[in-house]
Amino acid sequence: MTEVLRAHAEQQHADELAVLAKADGRPRPPNWRLSPWAVATYVLGGEAPDGTPISPKYLGSRRLIEVAIATLATDRALLLLGVPGTAKTWLSEHLAAAISGDSTQLVQGTSGTSEESIRYGWNYARLLAEGPSPQALVASPVLRSMETGGIARIEELTRIPSDVQDALITVLSEKSLPIPELDSEVQARAGFNIIATANDRDRGVNDLSAALKRRFNVVILPLPDDAESEVEIVRLRVAQLGQSLKLPADLENIDEIRRVVQVFRELRGGVTDDGRTKVKSPSGTLSTAEAISVVTNGIALAAHFGDGVVRAGDVAAGLHGAVVKDPVQDRIIWQEYLEAVVRERKPWNDLYRACRELV
């Protein structure tokens, strides 16, 4: 079997899910693979009842995760809202994997997403040959989840045109999907629900109608509260990515991660950690996800073009690419930050020199 680049969550963590399911004696909502408590343990990490360690998939507020899970046990859909890079997609995948054992029922929202992607379409060859029939119908991920009592995922909901978004209203309110061409309907099995994600920066693109908003419970995923939490998130994900990509290099310590995270947090916040120097913020989001990408790219450079030890020069290119999205304004902001902040930190002289070479 050909090795895949990235297995789905339910495949990567099949052992943990099996252990939790076997030892989980708590009440489960209809058609859930795990109890809400076990879903939280799977997502946040901990121990199974038999003592088996469960790795954390999301580092953040336990209460937020409990609210999200409890929402999915009701008749309300869940909307994960936040700035880019706050692990909305990551969390939705793991929630779907733990609850229904299938995270693949996914609609990717774009400006070109059609109503058929949410409702159903047709195999037009069969439709022309046979007329409307169940065999000619092509079910959407939402429709398949309704039939199986599973979780459907909709990414970037606010990027979908408003009239297409509203196709969800009947599904979420009536828990059914009419198919007038067949004079029938599909009624959702118990356990069906929807997890949608939306980008905070897309407000005003395709805002949800009031009717649709009422059918979602919104959970806002914040950026990490403190630097240490963000460093740990980056460390865990970089280690996982390095292993899956088989990168023959490793971080001897996490100093480079700390520096990348500090640079990102200072530029995001507009002020240095000590509060003494104000800095301008670039146009990009500088999210935790981008910090993970910068460090992973640094490991690849060290592995394939260096001695396997990640140094300042290996992360400098990634930092430059993450910060300078606008080649004019962001470049000026980055140069000012390098001169006013990085240059003044003596232990960061290596990072300053590496970044200046690129600028």
Residue frames relative to the residue before (quaternion, step in Angstrom):
aa qw qx qy qz dx dy dz
M 1.0000 0.0000 0.0000 0.0000 0.00 0.00 0.00
T 0.4578 -0.6846 0.4952 0.2764 3.58 -0.90 0.92
E 0.4292 -0.7058 0.5040 0.2522 3.55 -0.89 0.98
V 0.3271 -0.7527 0.5391 0.1891 3.57 -0.80 1.01
L 0.5886 -0.5980 0.4157 0.3511 3.54 -1.17 0.59
R 0.7961 -0.0502 0.0548 0.6006 3.56 1.00 -0.82
A 0.2856 -0.7647 0.5578 0.1501 3.55 -0.56 1.18
H 0.5797 -0.5660 0.4476 0.3785 3.57 -1.23 0.44
A 0.6864 -0.5149 0.3213 0.4006 3.56 -1.19 0.58
E 0.6836 0.4940 -0.2974 0.4475 3.59 0.91 -0.87
Q 0.6449 0.4799 -0.3194 0.5018 3.58 1.25 -0.33
Q 0.6519 0.5252 -0.3137 0.4481 3.58 0.93 -0.88
H 0.8111 0.2365 -0.0851 0.5281 3.56 0.91 -0.94
A 0.1667 0.8303 -0.5139 0.1365 3.56 1.12 0.68
D 0.6430 0.5332 -0.3314 0.4387 3.60 0.97 -0.82
E 0.6716 0.4910 -0.3039 0.4643 3.58 0.88 -0.89
L 0.6542 0.5097 -0.3159 0.4608 3.58 0.96 -0.84
A 0.6499 0.5160 -0.3152 0.4605 3.58 1.02 -0.79
V 0.6473 0.5163 -0.3164 0.4629 3.58 0.97 -0.85
L 0.6679 0.4946 -0.3028 0.4664 3.56 0.91 -0.89
A 0.6566 0.5161 -0.3161 0.4501 3.59 0.93 -0.87
K 0.6643 0.5237 -0.3038 0.4383 3.58 0.97 -0.88
A 0.7777 0.3541 -0.1731 0.4898 3.57 0.93 -0.92
D 0.5337 0.6583 -0.3859 0.3646 3.58 1.30 -0.09
G 0.0446 -0.8329 0.5515 -0.0122 3.56 -0.36 1.23
R 0.5030 0.6660 -0.4199 0.3566 3.56 1.22 0.09
P 0.6450 -0.5352 0.3647 0.4056 3.61 -1.19 0.46
R 0.1741 -0.7784 0.5978 0.0798 3.56 -1.03 0.87
P 0.4811 -0.6231 0.5189 0.3333 3.59 -1.01 0.71
P 0.6739 -0.5088 0.3344 0.4187 3.62 -1.13 0.50
N 0.8597 0.1081 -0.1338 0.4809 3.55 -1.01 1.02
W 0.4800 0.6279 -0.4709 0.3918 3.61 1.17 0.32
R 0.4583 -0.6829 0.5003 0.2706 3.57 -1.03 0.81
L 0.7861 0.1611 -0.0569 0.5939 3.57 1.16 -0.71
S 0.5418 -0.5693 0.4900 0.3771 3.55 -1.28 0.28
P 0.6555 -0.4995 0.3653 0.4329 3.62 -1.15 0.36
W 0.6237 0.5333 -0.3465 0.4544 3.62 1.00 -0.74
A 0.6860 0.4768 -0.2900 0.4669 3.59 0.89 -0.90
V 0.5979 0.5449 -0.3626 0.4627 3.61 1.09 -0.65
A 0.6556 0.5020 -0.3088 0.4721 3.59 0.96 -0.87
T 0.6403 0.5181 -0.3250 0.4647 3.59 0.99 -0.80
Y 0.6379 0.5237 -0.3210 0.4645 3.59 0.99 -0.82
V 0.7100 0.4647 -0.2678 0.4563 3.59 0.85 -0.96
L 0.7881 0.3570 -0.1690 0.4722 3.58 0.81 -1.03
G 0.4812 -0.6635 0.4399 0.3671 3.57 1.23 -0.35
G 0.3184 0.7227 -0.5676 0.2328 3.53 -1.27 0.43
E 0.5765 -0.5531 0.4440 0.4057 3.52 -1.01 -0.90
A 0.4443 -0.6363 0.5587 0.2924 3.52 -1.14 0.70
P 0.6809 -0.5002 0.3303 0.4209 3.62 -1.14 0.37
D 0.6977 0.4501 -0.2806 0.4816 3.60 1.13 -0.53
G 0.6390 -0.5672 0.3128 0.4148 3.57 1.29 0.19
T 0.4660 0.6767 -0.4500 0.3499 3.60 1.24 -0.07
P 0.4036 -0.7204 0.4986 0.2636 3.62 -0.77 0.94
I 0.1903 -0.7625 0.6123 0.0869 3.56 -1.07 0.85
S 0.3788 -0.7517 0.4942 0.2172 3.58 -0.64 1.11
P 0.4756 -0.6630 0.4842 0.3160 3.62 -1.04 0.68
K 0.2415 -0.7643 0.5828 0.1337 3.56 -1.01 0.85
Y 0.7768 0.1325 -0.0591 0.6128 3.56 1.22 -0.55
L 0.1721 -0.7683 0.6104 0.0866 3.56 -0.91 0.96
G 0.4422 0.6651 -0.4895 0.3501 3.55 -0.48 1.18
S 0.7862 -0.3286 0.2440 0.4630 3.53 -1.32 -0.28
R 0.4274 -0.6990 0.5141 0.2540 3.57 -0.78 1.03
R 0.6450 0.5436 -0.3382 0.4173 3.57 0.95 -0.84
L 0.6205 0.5374 -0.3516 0.4501 3.60 0.99 -0.74
I 0.6663 0.4936 -0.3024 0.4702 3.57 0.94 -0.88
E 0.6360 0.5218 -0.3330 0.4608 3.60 0.99 -0.76
V 0.6360 0.5165 -0.3251 0.4722 3.60 1.00 -0.80
A 0.6488 0.5198 -0.3189 0.4552 3.60 0.94 -0.88
I 0.6809 0.4836 -0.2907 0.4670 3.59 0.88 -0.93
A 0.6488 0.5159 -0.3207 0.4583 3.58 0.94 -0.87
T 0.6034 0.5608 -0.3523 0.4441 3.59 1.04 -0.74
L 0.6924 0.4867 -0.2814 0.4522 3.58 0.90 -0.93
A 0.6328 0.5087 -0.3332 0.4794 3.59 1.25 -0.28
T 0.6513 0.4635 -0.3153 0.5114 3.59 1.30 0.00
D 0.6339 -0.5249 0.3883 0.4146 3.58 -1.24 -0.30
R 0.5378 0.5949 -0.4151 0.4295 3.58 1.26 0.27
A 0.3980 -0.6796 0.5566 0.2645 3.56 -1.10 0.70
L 0.4039 -0.7188 0.5238 0.2140 3.55 -1.27 0.42
L 0.0883 -0.7699 0.6308 0.0395 3.57 -0.93 0.95
L 0.1777 -0.7669 0.6120 0.0753 3.56 -0.66 1.18
L 0.0470 -0.8224 0.5651 -0.0457 3.55 -0.50 1.25
G 0.3315 0.7418 -0.5429 0.2123 3.58 -1.01 0.76
V 0.6344 -0.5012 0.4066 0.4255 3.54 -1.31 0.18
P 0.6587 -0.4985 0.3563 0.4366 3.62 -1.16 0.35
G 0.8021 0.3226 -0.2297 0.4471 3.53 -1.10 0.75
T 0.5508 0.6118 -0.4083 0.3945 3.60 1.18 0.33
A 0.5850 -0.6486 0.3365 0.3519 3.59 1.21 0.61
K 0.2314 0.7926 -0.5332 0.1841 3.60 1.06 0.65
T 0.6867 0.4689 -0.2763 0.4818 3.57 0.84 -1.00
W 0.6285 0.5513 -0.3163 0.4484 3.55 0.97 -0.93
L 0.6947 0.4671 -0.2758 0.4724 3.59 0.85 -0.98
S 0.6480 0.5185 -0.3377 0.4442 3.61 0.91 -0.83
E 0.6350 0.5307 -0.3322 0.4525 3.58 1.02 -0.78
H 0.7082 0.4582 -0.2744 0.4619 3.59 0.82 -0.93
L 0.6090 0.5296 -0.3595 0.4683 3.60 1.06 -0.60
A 0.6654 0.4929 -0.3022 0.4722 3.59 0.91 -0.89
A 0.6447 0.5284 -0.3242 0.4473 3.59 0.97 -0.83
A 0.7050 0.4649 -0.2693 0.4629 3.58 0.91 -0.90
I 0.7102 0.4690 -0.2698 0.4503 3.58 0.96 -0.83
S 0.8415 0.1533 -0.0497 0.5156 3.58 0.71 -1.03
G 0.4798 -0.6996 0.4259 0.3147 3.60 1.25 0.01
D 0.7346 0.3127 -0.1970 0.5690 3.58 1.27 0.24
S 0.0903 -0.8187 0.5667 0.0171 3.57 -0.46 1.22
T 0.5474 0.6843 -0.3533 0.3276 3.60 1.28 0.00
Q 0.5465 0.5961 -0.4209 0.4108 3.62 1.20 -0.08
L 0.2032 0.8325 -0.4586 0.2351 3.51 0.45 1.33
V 0.1299 -0.7353 0.6608 0.0761 3.54 -1.10 0.88
Q 0.2162 -0.7773 0.5789 0.1182 3.57 -0.68 1.08
G 0.2931 -0.8001 0.5031 0.1442 3.54 -0.47 1.20
T 0.1201 0.7489 -0.6436 0.1019 3.54 -0.96 0.99
S 0.6740 -0.4676 0.3620 0.4427 3.57 -1.29 0.05
G 0.7089 0.4459 -0.2602 0.4805 3.58 1.23 -0.38
T 0.4000 0.7160 -0.4836 0.3059 3.60 1.24 0.13
S 0.2418 -0.7968 0.5430 0.1087 3.56 -0.74 1.08
E 0.6721 -0.4906 0.3706 0.4127 3.53 -1.32 0.26
E 0.5912 0.5822 -0.3667 0.4208 3.60 1.12 -0.61
S 0.6087 0.5664 -0.3536 0.4285 3.60 1.12 -0.58
I 0.7186 0.3993 -0.2334 0.5193 3.57 1.20 -0.53
R 0.7481 0.3516 -0.2066 0.5235 3.61 1.01 -0.75
Y 0.6319 -0.4681 0.3761 0.4900 3.59 0.07 -1.28
G 0.2123 -0.7502 0.6070 0.1538 3.53 -1.30 0.33
W 0.4339 -0.6897 0.5155 0.2650 3.55 -1.28 -0.29
N 0.3968 -0.6191 0.6174 0.2793 3.48 -1.30 0.56
Y 0.2798 -0.8338 0.4459 0.1666 3.57 0.00 1.29
A 0.5699 0.5681 -0.3983 0.4402 3.61 1.11 -0.45
R 0.6983 0.4381 -0.2703 0.4974 3.59 0.91 -0.91
L 0.6141 0.5608 -0.3540 0.4278 3.56 1.04 -0.74
L 0.6825 0.4735 -0.2868 0.4773 3.58 0.94 -0.85
A 0.6958 0.4836 -0.2769 0.4530 3.56 1.03 -0.80
E 0.8232 0.2627 -0.0843 0.4963 3.57 0.92 -0.96
G 0.4440 -0.6383 0.4956 0.3871 3.55 1.19 -0.54
P 0.7206 -0.4224 0.3004 0.4605 3.61 -1.25 0.06
S 0.1846 0.7614 -0.6008 0.1590 3.55 -0.83 1.03
P 0.6387 -0.5210 0.3784 0.4212 3.60 -1.16 0.37
Q 0.6421 0.5374 -0.3277 0.4375 3.61 1.07 -0.69
A 0.6847 0.4772 -0.2848 0.4715 3.59 1.13 -0.59
L 0.5722 0.6083 -0.3740 0.4034 3.57 1.25 -0.34
V 0.1904 -0.7583 0.6149 0.1025 3.58 -1.03 0.87
A 0.2939 -0.7980 0.5045 0.1491 3.56 -0.35 1.26
S 0.4035 -0.6749 0.5617 0.2574 3.56 -1.13 0.71
P 0.6674 -0.4703 0.3656 0.4470 3.62 -1.22 0.16
V 0.6202 0.5346 -0.3447 0.4590 3.59 1.06 -0.70
L 0.6716 0.4955 -0.2981 0.4632 3.59 0.90 -0.93
R 0.6470 0.5110 -0.3252 0.4631 3.61 0.97 -0.80
S 0.6526 0.5040 -0.3159 0.4693 3.58 1.01 -0.74
M 0.6098 0.5366 -0.3490 0.4673 3.58 1.08 -0.65
E 0.6806 0.5032 -0.2889 0.4473 3.58 0.95 -0.89
T 0.7610 0.3760 -0.1996 0.4895 3.60 1.06 -0.73
G 0.4362 -0.6887 0.4737 0.3333 3.59 1.21 -0.28
G 0.4775 0.6811 -0.4240 0.3582 3.57 1.07 0.76
I 0.5848 -0.5589 0.4582 0.3684 3.52 -1.37 -0.24
A 0.1687 -0.7505 0.6313 0.0986 3.56 -0.95 0.96
R 0.2256 -0.7736 0.5818 0.1101 3.56 -1.10 0.77
I 0.0765 -0.7737 0.6279 0.0340 3.56 -1.00 0.88
E 0.2044 -0.8026 0.5540 0.0846 3.55 -0.51 1.22
E 0.8535 0.0767 -0.0757 0.5099 3.56 -1.13 0.82
L 0.0284 -0.8550 0.5178 -0.0123 3.56 0.76 1.09
T 0.7125 0.4678 -0.2752 0.4447 3.60 0.92 -0.84
R 0.5728 0.5446 -0.4048 0.4598 3.60 1.24 0.12
I 0.5786 0.5697 -0.3725 0.4492 3.59 1.28 -0.22
P 0.5573 -0.6144 0.4256 0.3616 3.64 -0.89 0.82
S 0.6187 -0.6127 0.3528 0.3425 3.56 -0.99 0.88
D 0.6676 0.4998 -0.3209 0.4488 3.61 0.94 -0.81
V 0.6347 0.4988 -0.3300 0.4893 3.59 1.16 -0.52
Q 0.5869 0.5722 -0.3625 0.4435 3.59 1.03 -0.76
D 0.6932 0.5182 -0.2875 0.4102 3.56 0.87 -0.97
A 0.4789 0.6384 -0.4518 0.3987 3.59 1.25 -0.04
L 0.6141 0.5663 -0.3420 0.4304 3.59 1.24 -0.37
I 0.5216 0.6862 -0.4183 0.2865 3.59 1.12 -0.53
T 0.6845 0.4669 -0.2940 0.4765 3.61 0.83 -0.93
V 0.6250 0.5462 -0.3377 0.4438 3.56 0.99 -0.82
L 0.7417 0.4286 -0.2335 0.4601 3.57 0.85 -0.98
S 0.7155 0.4387 -0.2651 0.4747 3.60 1.05 -0.65
E 0.7842 0.3175 -0.1595 0.5087 3.59 0.86 -0.97
K 0.2902 -0.7696 0.5060 0.2597 3.59 1.28 -0.36
S 0.6494 0.4333 -0.3413 0.5235 3.54 1.03 0.83
L 0.2074 -0.7601 0.6047 0.1164 3.53 -1.29 0.45
P 0.2890 -0.7766 0.5321 0.1741 3.60 -0.37 1.18
I 0.1076 -0.7475 0.6516 0.0717 3.55 -1.19 0.74
P 0.1789 -0.8457 0.4907 0.1095 3.60 0.33 1.23
E 0.5950 0.5828 -0.3757 0.4065 3.62 1.07 -0.60
L 0.7429 0.3384 -0.2000 0.5418 3.59 1.18 -0.56
D 0.3768 -0.7339 0.4726 0.3098 3.57 1.34 0.04
S 0.6111 0.5132 -0.3566 0.4857 3.56 0.95 0.94
E 0.2161 -0.7494 0.6026 0.1694 3.54 -1.31 -0.17
V 0.3178 -0.6905 0.6037 0.2402 3.53 -1.32 0.27
Q 0.1779 -0.7764 0.5985 0.0860 3.55 -0.76 1.06
A 0.4854 -0.6967 0.4503 0.2761 3.55 -0.84 1.01
R 0.4056 -0.6793 0.5585 0.2492 3.53 -1.06 0.81
A 0.6351 -0.5137 0.4082 0.4076 3.55 -1.24 0.45
G 0.7078 0.4115 -0.3330 0.4679 3.55 -0.98 0.89
F 0.5524 0.6186 -0.3986 0.3914 3.58 1.20 -0.40
N 0.2327 0.7364 -0.6240 0.1192 3.53 -1.14 0.75
I 0.3619 -0.7224 0.5540 0.2008 3.54 -1.35 0.18
I 0.1337 -0.7280 0.6658 0.0941 3.52 -1.15 0.81
A 0.0499 -0.7889 0.6124 0.0023 3.56 -0.71 1.10
T 0.1888 -0.7528 0.6144 0.1418 3.55 -1.22 0.49
A 0.0229 -0.7847 0.6194 0.0078 3.54 -1.20 0.58
N 0.4279 -0.7098 0.5198 0.2069 3.49 -1.12 0.83
D 0.5079 -0.6697 0.4615 0.2839 3.56 -0.81 1.06
R 0.6919 0.4944 -0.2783 0.4465 3.57 1.04 -0.77
D 0.6324 0.5363 -0.3348 0.4477 3.60 1.27 -0.12
R 0.3398 0.7377 -0.5200 0.2644 3.60 1.19 0.24
G 0.7635 0.3149 -0.2527 0.5040 3.54 -0.85 0.98
V 0.5376 0.6005 -0.4202 0.4169 3.60 1.24 -0.15
N 0.7376 -0.1908 0.1537 0.6292 3.57 0.67 -1.16
D 0.1520 -0.8295 0.5322 0.0750 3.57 0.32 1.24
L 0.5231 -0.6282 0.4751 0.3254 3.55 -1.13 0.68
S 0.4916 -0.6289 0.5085 0.3228 3.54 -1.11 0.68
A 0.6475 -0.5214 0.3817 0.4040 3.56 -1.24 0.47
A 0.6388 0.5388 -0.3288 0.4399 3.59 1.01 -0.81
L 0.6892 0.4646 -0.2842 0.4779 3.58 0.99 -0.80
K 0.6074 0.5652 -0.3525 0.4328 3.59 1.02 -0.76
R 0.6504 0.5470 -0.3222 0.4170 3.57 0.97 -0.86
R 0.7021 0.4817 -0.2637 0.4533 3.56 1.16 -0.54
F 0.6662 0.4367 -0.3001 0.5247 3.55 1.33 0.12
N 0.2414 -0.6827 0.6586 0.2048 3.50 -1.26 0.57
V 0.2672 -0.7981 0.5265 0.1206 3.59 -0.65 1.13
V 0.0515 -0.7516 0.6574 0.0171 3.53 -0.97 0.98
I 0.2312 -0.7875 0.5616 0.1049 3.56 -0.62 1.17
L 0.2171 -0.7748 0.5842 0.1058 3.56 -0.72 1.12
P 0.2438 -0.8050 0.5243 0.1330 3.60 -0.52 1.13
L 0.5728 -0.4991 0.4921 0.4250 3.51 -1.35 0.04
P 0.6577 -0.5126 0.3473 0.4290 3.63 -1.11 0.48
D 0.5551 -0.6592 0.4071 0.3028 3.56 -0.96 0.94
D 0.8213 0.0709 0.0126 0.5659 3.57 0.88 -0.91
A 0.6925 -0.5059 0.3293 0.3951 3.52 -1.30 0.39
E 0.6504 0.5353 -0.3332 0.4236 3.59 0.92 -0.83
S 0.6310 0.5215 -0.3297 0.4703 3.58 1.04 -0.76
E 0.6719 0.4927 -0.2987 0.4654 3.57 0.94 -0.87
V 0.6174 0.5365 -0.3392 0.4647 3.59 1.04 -0.78
E 0.6725 0.4972 -0.3050 0.4556 3.59 0.92 -0.86
I 0.6174 0.5321 -0.3436 0.4665 3.60 1.03 -0.75
V 0.6736 0.4897 -0.2949 0.4685 3.56 0.88 -0.97
R 0.6429 0.5342 -0.3281 0.4400 3.59 0.92 -0.88
L 0.6779 0.4990 -0.2999 0.4489 3.59 0.84 -0.96
R 0.7084 0.4618 -0.2759 0.4570 3.59 0.82 -0.97
V 0.6292 0.5251 -0.3408 0.4607 3.58 1.03 -0.74
A 0.6353 0.5228 -0.3292 0.4633 3.58 1.00 -0.79
Q 0.6616 0.5003 -0.3073 0.4664 3.59 0.96 -0.86
L 0.6778 0.4872 -0.2960 0.4643 3.57 0.92 -0.89
G 0.6356 0.5380 -0.3296 0.4448 3.57 0.98 -0.80
Q 0.6598 0.5012 -0.3005 0.4724 3.53 1.06 -0.79
S 0.6947 0.4737 -0.2900 0.4571 3.59 0.87 -0.93
L 0.7109 0.4297 -0.2522 0.4963 3.60 1.09 -0.68
K 0.3388 -0.7772 0.4629 0.2587 3.55 1.39 -0.07
L 0.2068 0.7817 -0.5507 0.2069 3.54 0.84 1.03
P 0.3099 -0.7898 0.5007 0.1719 3.62 -0.56 1.11
A 0.5917 0.5049 -0.4052 0.4803 3.55 0.72 1.11
D 0.1038 -0.7903 0.6022 0.0446 3.52 -1.20 0.45
L 0.4781 -0.6222 0.5245 0.3304 3.54 -1.26 0.39
E 0.3714 -0.7272 0.5269 0.2360 3.58 -0.65 1.07
N 0.7622 -0.0345 -0.0044 0.6464 3.57 1.16 -0.55
I 0.5487 -0.6416 0.4285 0.3220 3.56 -1.23 0.08
D 0.2745 0.7898 -0.5111 0.1992 3.60 1.18 0.43
E 0.6636 0.4944 -0.3248 0.4580 3.60 0.92 -0.82
I 0.6147 0.5255 -0.3520 0.4712 3.58 1.05 -0.68
R 0.6434 0.5288 -0.3258 0.4475 3.58 0.91 -0.88
R 0.6715 0.4954 -0.3124 0.4539 3.59 0.93 -0.83
V 0.6404 0.5163 -0.3293 0.4636 3.58 0.93 -0.85
V 0.6690 0.4950 -0.2995 0.4666 3.58 0.88 -0.95
Q 0.6555 0.5078 -0.3260 0.4541 3.61 0.92 -0.81
V 0.6269 0.5243 -0.3352 0.4687 3.59 0.97 -0.83
F 0.6728 0.5019 -0.2979 0.4547 3.59 0.84 -0.96
R 0.6881 0.4890 -0.2943 0.4482 3.59 0.83 -0.97
E 0.6585 0.5044 -0.3193 0.4583 3.59 0.98 -0.78
L 0.6825 0.4680 -0.2962 0.4769 3.58 0.91 -0.84
R 0.6226 0.5251 -0.3405 0.4697 3.60 1.06 -0.66
G 0.7594 0.4183 -0.2032 0.4551 3.55 0.86 -1.01
G 0.4259 -0.7319 0.4462 0.2896 3.60 1.21 -0.33
V 0.7505 0.2665 -0.1904 0.5740 3.57 1.23 0.34
T 0.5245 -0.6353 0.4602 0.3310 3.59 -1.11 0.64
D 0.7080 -0.4891 0.3113 0.4032 3.55 -1.26 0.43
D 0.7122 0.4471 -0.2661 0.4713 3.57 1.00 -0.76
G 0.4924 -0.7006 0.3997 0.3268 3.58 1.30 -0.02
R 0.5395 0.6722 -0.3790 0.3370 3.58 1.24 0.02
T 0.7972 0.2490 -0.1059 0.5397 3.57 1.04 -0.73
K 0.2739 -0.7403 0.5918 0.1632 3.54 -0.85 1.01
V 0.0850 -0.7854 0.6124 0.0298 3.56 -1.03 0.83
K 0.4997 -0.6374 0.4914 0.3201 3.56 -1.23 0.43
S 0.3651 -0.7253 0.5429 0.2142 3.55 -1.11 0.71
P 0.4134 -0.7125 0.5064 0.2550 3.61 -0.89 0.89
S 0.6878 -0.5147 0.3351 0.3869 3.56 -1.31 0.15
G 0.6263 0.5631 -0.3397 0.4186 3.60 1.14 -0.53
T 0.5975 -0.5950 0.4102 0.3474 3.55 -1.29 0.25
L 0.1497 -0.8127 0.5416 0.1540 3.59 1.14 -0.65
S 0.1617 0.8326 -0.5057 0.1577 3.53 0.86 1.03
T 0.6797 -0.4537 0.3781 0.4349 3.53 -1.34 0.14
A 0.6183 0.5498 -0.3452 0.4431 3.59 1.03 -0.75
E 0.6590 0.4897 -0.3125 0.4777 3.59 1.02 -0.74
A 0.6058 0.5417 -0.3560 0.4614 3.60 1.08 -0.65
I 0.6167 0.5350 -0.3312 0.4730 3.57 1.06 -0.79
S 0.6601 0.5127 -0.3028 0.4580 3.57 0.95 -0.90
V 0.6393 0.5340 -0.3261 0.4471 3.60 0.96 -0.86
V 0.7044 0.4565 -0.2753 0.4686 3.58 0.83 -0.97
T 0.6344 0.5228 -0.3367 0.4592 3.60 0.99 -0.76
N 0.6342 0.5148 -0.3213 0.4792 3.57 1.03 -0.79
G 0.6285 0.5387 -0.3259 0.4567 3.57 1.07 -0.74
I 0.6348 0.5166 -0.3226 0.4755 3.58 1.03 -0.78
A 0.6446 0.5187 -0.3250 0.4581 3.59 0.98 -0.83
L 0.6458 0.5110 -0.3205 0.4681 3.60 0.98 -0.81
A 0.6719 0.4965 -0.2974 0.4621 3.58 0.92 -0.94
A 0.6699 0.5189 -0.2994 0.4385 3.56 1.02 -0.81
H 0.8078 0.3321 -0.1394 0.4665 3.55 0.80 -1.03
F 0.7997 0.2366 -0.1266 0.5371 3.60 1.15 -0.49
G 0.7167 0.3775 -0.2450 0.5328 3.57 1.28 0.19
D 0.6828 -0.4832 0.3551 0.4174 3.54 -1.20 -0.52
G 0.6473 -0.5452 0.3133 0.4308 3.57 1.25 0.30
V 0.6487 0.4659 -0.3202 0.5094 3.59 1.27 -0.09
V 0.3739 -0.7459 0.5097 0.2098 3.56 -0.70 1.10
R 0.0062 -0.8001 0.5984 -0.0421 3.54 -0.78 1.12
A 0.7667 -0.3807 0.2531 0.4508 3.55 -1.35 0.07
G 0.6562 0.5358 -0.3168 0.4264 3.57 0.93 -0.86
D 0.6466 0.5362 -0.3195 0.4386 3.58 1.15 -0.59
V 0.7309 0.3932 -0.2438 0.5018 3.60 1.08 -0.61
A 0.5013 0.6886 -0.4205 0.3126 3.61 1.21 -0.39
A 0.6660 0.5075 -0.3171 0.4453 3.59 0.87 -0.90
G 0.6545 0.5087 -0.3083 0.4666 3.57 1.00 -0.81
L 0.6249 0.5311 -0.3332 0.4653 3.58 1.03 -0.76
H 0.6517 0.5177 -0.3133 0.4573 3.55 0.90 -0.95
G 0.6920 0.4841 -0.2817 0.4554 3.59 0.87 -0.91
A 0.6590 0.5112 -0.3089 0.4572 3.58 1.07 -0.72
V 0.7179 0.4505 -0.2506 0.4678 3.58 0.97 -0.86
V 0.7665 0.3680 -0.1945 0.4891 3.58 0.81 -1.00
K 0.0247 0.7948 -0.6009 0.0809 3.56 0.00 1.34
D 0.7091 0.2983 -0.1923 0.6093 3.55 1.13 -0.74
P 0.3874 -0.7790 0.4362 0.2299 3.62 -0.40 1.17
V 0.6821 0.4558 -0.2939 0.4905 3.58 1.22 -0.28
Q 0.7842 0.3488 -0.1955 0.4745 3.58 0.39 -1.24
D 0.6880 0.4806 -0.2976 0.4551 3.58 0.85 -0.92
R 0.6033 0.5593 -0.3569 0.4425 3.58 1.07 -0.63
I 0.6460 0.5052 -0.3123 0.4794 3.58 1.02 -0.83
I 0.6496 0.5192 -0.3134 0.4585 3.59 0.94 -0.92
W 0.6649 0.5031 -0.3009 0.4629 3.59 0.96 -0.86
Q 0.6458 0.5118 -0.3195 0.4679 3.60 0.97 -0.80
E 0.6531 0.5090 -0.3131 0.4651 3.57 0.97 -0.83
Y 0.6474 0.5115 -0.3181 0.4670 3.57 0.99 -0.80
L 0.6398 0.5284 -0.3282 0.4514 3.58 0.94 -0.85
E 0.7194 0.4517 -0.2591 0.4597 3.60 0.88 -0.95
A 0.7475 0.4286 -0.2311 0.4518 3.58 0.89 -0.90
V 0.7906 0.3037 -0.1417 0.5124 3.58 1.07 -0.69
V 0.7462 0.4195 -0.2506 0.4521 3.59 0.50 -1.18
R 0.6525 0.5310 -0.3194 0.4361 3.60 0.91 -0.87
E 0.6902 0.4995 -0.2819 0.4413 3.59 1.03 -0.75
R 0.6376 0.4919 -0.3350 0.4892 3.61 1.22 -0.22
K 0.3701 -0.7821 0.4576 0.2047 3.56 -0.19 1.29
P 0.6703 0.4849 -0.3338 0.4519 3.66 0.88 -0.75
W 0.6760 0.4857 -0.2834 0.4763 3.60 1.27 -0.30
N 0.2983 0.7906 -0.4970 0.1973 3.62 1.21 0.26
D 0.6405 0.5283 -0.3292 0.4496 3.59 1.03 -0.78
L 0.6537 0.4962 -0.3088 0.4808 3.58 1.02 -0.79
Y 0.6232 0.5424 -0.3370 0.4516 3.59 1.01 -0.80
R 0.6836 0.4877 -0.2935 0.4568 3.59 0.81 -0.98
A 0.6654 0.5078 -0.3069 0.4529 3.59 0.93 -0.88
C 0.6812 0.4744 -0.2899 0.4762 3.59 0.97 -0.82
R 0.6392 0.5298 -0.3373 0.4439 3.60 0.98 -0.75
E 0.6013 0.5656 -0.3618 0.4332 3.59 1.05 -0.69
L 0.6806 0.4798 -0.2822 0.4763 3.57 1.05 -0.78
V 0.6461 0.5151 -0.3236 0.4610 3.58 1.01 -0.78
